[in-house]
């Protein structure tokens, strides 16, 4: 059993998660998907100029989240975490998820950072996860499904090597 945890505001990370989830299900991997988000979501207009997002992202503020109901770390053989990167940091809902479940997830973790820039944000995301007790196997930065298809497929192959198909 696999948990796929993500946050998406613009739809880019959701598109990636949907793709990964479909691939895993096609390969017979039972997958639970959790979209975590702030209790009070961000306004859609001028997202990158939103002072609340800027403050929460740059300060590393832990916020109240919803969407993780039913996530029990011990149920999952693998956890996949996907997040957009805002101002060089994981989106606040994912950072808050990481803090909330620090040292509670014993299974292998795979992570994906989505970004518009060709910068390897995965390195920092991996460091954050590992500093909170997560055992990260692989972490990649994805700019687009098309450009990064090979890397995404390698990630999915790594994930499937860790879990048993359900059919």
C-alpha positions as CSV (number, residue, x, y, z in Angstrom):
1,X,0.0,0.0,0.0
2,X,1.3,3.4,-0.9
3,X,0.4,7.0,0.2
4,X,0.7,9.8,-2.2
5,X,0.7,13.2,-0.4
6,X,0.7,16.5,-2.2
7,X,-0.4,20.1,-2.4
8,X,-1.2,21.9,-5.5
9,X,-2.6,25.4,-6.0
10,X,-2.1,26.1,-9.7
11,X,-2.7,22.5,-10.9
12,X,0.8,21.7,-12.0
13,X,1.6,19.4,-9.0
14,X,-1.8,17.8,-9.2
15,X,-1.3,17.0,-12.9
16,X,2.0,15.2,-11.9
17,X,0.4,13.4,-9.0
18,X,-2.5,12.2,-11.2
19,X,0.0,10.9,-13.7
20,X,2.1,9.1,-11.1
21,X,-1.1,7.7,-9.4
22,X,-2.4,6.3,-12.7
23,X,1.0,4.7,-13.5
24,X,1.1,3.1,-10.1
25,X,-2.5,1.8,-10.3
26,X,-1.8,0.5,-13.9
27,X,1.1,-1.4,-12.3
28,X,-1.1,-2.9,-9.7
29,X,0.0,-0.7,-6.7
30,X,-2.8,0.2,-4.3
31,X,-2.5,3.9,-3.8
32,X,-4.2,6.3,-1.4
33,X,-4.0,10.0,-2.4
34,X,-4.0,12.8,0.1
35,X,-4.2,16.4,-1.0
36,X,-3.3,18.5,2.0
37,X,-4.1,22.2,2.1
38,X,-4.3,25.0,4.5
39,X,-7.5,25.3,6.5
40,X,-7.8,28.8,5.0
41,X,-6.7,28.4,1.4
42,X,-4.8,31.0,-0.5
43,X,-6.5,33.4,-2.9
44,X,-6.0,32.6,-6.6
45,X,-5.2,36.1,-7.7
46,X,-1.5,37.2,-7.8
47,X,-0.4,34.0,-6.1
48,X,3.3,34.8,-6.3
49,X,2.7,38.2,-4.8
50,X,0.5,37.0,-2.0
51,X,2.0,38.4,1.3
52,X,0.7,35.5,3.3
53,X,2.3,32.9,1.1
54,X,5.5,34.9,1.0
55,X,5.6,35.1,4.8
56,X,4.7,31.4,5.4
57,X,7.1,30.1,2.7
58,X,10.1,32.2,3.7
59,X,9.6,31.9,7.5
60,X,9.0,28.2,7.5
61,X,5.8,28.8,9.5
62,X,3.8,25.7,10.4
63,X,0.2,26.2,9.4
64,X,-3.0,24.2,10.2
65,X,-3.8,21.8,7.4
66,X,-6.6,19.5,6.3
67,X,-6.7,16.6,3.9
68,X,-4.5,14.2,5.8
69,X,-7.4,12.5,7.6
70,X,-6.9,8.8,7.3
71,X,-3.2,9.1,6.8
72,X,-1.7,6.6,9.2
73,X,2.1,6.2,8.6
74,X,2.2,2.6,9.7
75,X,-0.3,1.6,7.0
76,X,2.0,2.4,4.1
77,X,4.9,0.6,2.7
78,X,6.0,3.7,0.7
79,X,5.1,7.4,1.0
80,X,5.4,9.8,-2.0
81,X,5.4,13.5,-1.2
82,X,4.9,16.1,-4.0
83,X,5.0,19.9,-3.6
84,X,5.4,23.0,-5.6
85,X,8.4,25.1,-4.7
86,X,7.7,28.7,-3.7
87,X,10.6,31.1,-3.2
88,X,12.9,28.1,-2.8
89,X,10.9,26.3,-0.2
90,X,8.3,23.6,-0.1
91,X,4.7,24.9,-0.1
92,X,3.6,25.6,3.5
93,X,1.0,22.9,3.6
94,X,3.6,20.2,2.7
95,X,6.1,21.7,5.1
96,X,3.5,21.6,7.8
97,X,2.7,17.9,6.9
98,X,6.4,17.1,7.2
99,X,6.6,18.7,10.6
100,X,3.4,17.1,11.8
101,X,4.6,13.6,10.8
102,X,8.3,14.1,11.8
103,X,9.9,10.9,13.0
104,X,6.6,9.0,12.5
105,X,7.0,7.7,8.9
106,X,9.3,4.6,9.0
107,X,8.6,3.5,5.4
108,X,10.8,4.7,2.4
109,X,9.9,8.1,1.1
110,X,10.1,9.4,-2.5
111,X,9.6,13.1,-3.1
112,X,9.0,15.4,-6.0
113,X,9.5,19.1,-6.2
114,X,7.7,20.9,-9.0
115,X,9.1,24.2,-10.2
116,X,9.1,26.5,-13.2
117,X,12.9,27.1,-13.0
118,X,15.5,24.5,-14.0
119,X,16.9,24.5,-10.4
120,X,17.4,21.3,-8.4
121,X,15.1,22.1,-5.5
122,X,14.9,18.4,-4.7
123,X,18.2,18.6,-2.8
124,X,16.8,21.1,-0.3
125,X,13.5,19.2,-0.1
126,X,15.4,16.0,0.7
127,X,17.4,17.8,3.4
128,X,14.2,19.0,5.1
129,X,12.6,15.6,5.0
130,X,15.7,13.8,6.3
131,X,16.1,16.4,9.1
132,X,12.6,15.5,10.2
133,X,13.3,11.8,10.3
134,X,12.0,10.7,6.9
135,X,14.0,8.0,5.1
136,X,14.2,9.5,1.6
137,X,15.1,7.0,-1.2
138,X,14.8,9.4,-4.2
139,X,13.9,13.0,-4.7
140,X,13.6,14.8,-8.0
141,X,12.7,18.2,-9.4
142,X,10.1,18.2,-12.2
143,X,9.6,21.1,-14.5
144,X,7.0,19.5,-16.8
145,X,5.6,16.0,-17.5
146,X,6.9,16.2,-21.1
147,X,10.4,17.5,-20.3
148,X,11.0,15.2,-17.4
149,X,9.1,12.0,-18.5
150,X,12.2,9.8,-18.2
151,X,13.0,11.0,-14.7
152,X,9.4,10.5,-13.6
153,X,9.3,7.0,-15.1
154,X,12.5,6.1,-13.2
155,X,11.0,7.4,-10.0
156,X,7.9,5.3,-10.6
157,X,10.1,2.2,-11.3
158,X,11.9,2.8,-8.0
159,X,8.7,3.1,-6.1
160,X,7.2,-0.1,-7.6
161,X,10.4,-2.0,-6.6
162,X,9.5,-1.3,-3.0
163,X,5.8,-2.3,-3.0
164,X,4.0,-5.4,-4.0
165,X,1.2,-5.2,-6.6
166,X,-2.3,-5.9,-5.2
167,X,-3.5,-7.9,-8.2
